[in-house]
Amino acid sequence: MHGTRAVAGWSSPGPMNGTDTFFWRLGANPMTRPHVTWLWYLDRTPDWNTFLGGCQWVVAKLPRLTHRVVDTPVAAGTPSWVPDPHFRLTRHVHRMRLAEPAGPRDLLELVEWRNGADFDPLHPPWEATLVEDYEQDRAAILLKWHHSIGDAVAIVSVMSRLLADTARTAFRGQPQPPGGHAVRPTAPSTRLPLSSAAHGLGGGARTLLRETARWLTTPHAVRDRVRLAGRVAAQLIQPVTPSPLLHGRSAAIRNGLVTVPLSDLKAAGKAAGVSVTSAYIATVLDALHRYHECHGISHRSVPTLVPVNIRKPSETGAGNIVASVRIAGPIGDMPAAARMAAVHDAITEARDALVRDVHTIVADLGSWIPALVHRLVIAPVLRGAVDIVATSVPGFSGTTFAAGAHVVNAVAWAPRGGAAANMSMASHDGTCVIGTNLDPAAVTDTDLLHHCLEQSLHALVTC
């Protein structure tokens, strides 16, 4: 394991991109803490030393996990990843047992606890916990990372690669001594020079001017580009009235999950002529319709944020290459097929208006919004702009092992970002799991919403 080569794109220290910076700065406010958690259910409890050795092997392959974040002197501009000179594996990898008898809700409460705990900014922002002997002889692995490390596509892609046959063999090998370093870090400077940060601002401004000039001067394309820019602006500022039922906000977390066979969701989407993602989002919105109906409230639509993968196939490294589109999510009384079609059309139109280069430039310039503004202003703005975030997370496509144990199911919970809820769908071995990250100040009856989601899924796959 000492000679393990790092995975491309996960080794070099350096500045964040604009989207990474946005997620890092969101952590300034507890209401917008950008933590991602991923729970793997195992068929048995693995040997602790084997698990620890496997984690050491993964860190050796992904040196970014030994890097901490160093911000600029003015907390504006792009922070950088630098090696943590005091990195110790056992600071990030833990083991624990739940009080017996432990059931599913006990495990979810553990997820809530870890989700609500902030990372130490002096060390790499991730952790892994082995929950031993959950439900007698079974176990679970709880992974948690700061969204600035990477988006779901990046994380799932690299973990799928590492948990393939070669990684399974490494996980069964002899572990390195606990607390050993995967990479020999070098002492970094503690602050980024202001001149470097100013250079980044100048470069971003020059890029924006250059791209704007290109957009406006390219022959035969001015009209199309102006129309496209208008569609982008209209999509972002379209008036969508938030639900009065979901107006409360807090930093509290309530996590849950609902499952459905992947084949059923695919069949429902195919019957309506839409994608699995559109069928899933329509189901979430139908559940919100039922939830509002139970409270005697009629509301036509809610502002819904849908993250969109804009990675190229060749981009497999760490970091975030993701954008988001906002739609008016229909929650009125309508047939399932009509709701799926409306969602599909809205997402398609919004995605067609998304221009990656423009998004990247805006994100880079947005990195100059100071951390103080994120803490005091961004959260209230997001609260008024988004009620629901509907995330589709790629899952493992085949049989997966970790530390020699079979991963029988996996569920992800994505951050709310100031919204009332984030619903995250991930597939694993033929099953779709929707992880619900709810704000109990907004969704005051979380059990009812889960019941409504189960009803909507049942209605979708039986219609």
Secondary structure, 3 states (H helix, E strand, C coil): CCCCCCCCCCCCCEECCHHHHHHHHHCCCHHHCCEEEEEEEECCCCCHHHHHHHHHHHHHHCHHHHEEEECCCCCCCCCEEEECCCCCHHHCEEEEECCCCCCHHHHHHHHHHHHHCCCCCCCCCEEEEEEEEECCCEEEEEEEEEHHHECHHHHHHHHHHHCCHHHHHHHCCCCCCCCCCCCCCCCCCCCCCHHHHHHHHHHHHHHHHHHHHHHHHCCCCHHHHHHHHHHHHHHHHCCCCCCHHHCCCCCCCEEEEEEEEHHHHHHHHHHHCCCHHHHHHHHHHHHHHHHHHHCCCCCCEEEEEEEEECCCCCCCCCECCEEEEEEEEECCCCCHHHHHHHHHHHHHHHHHCCCHHHHHHHHHHHCCCCHHHHHHHHHHHHHHHCCEEEEEECCCCCCCEECCEEEEEEEEECCCCCCCEEEEEEEECCEEEEEEEECCCCCCCHHHHHHHHHHHHHHHHHC
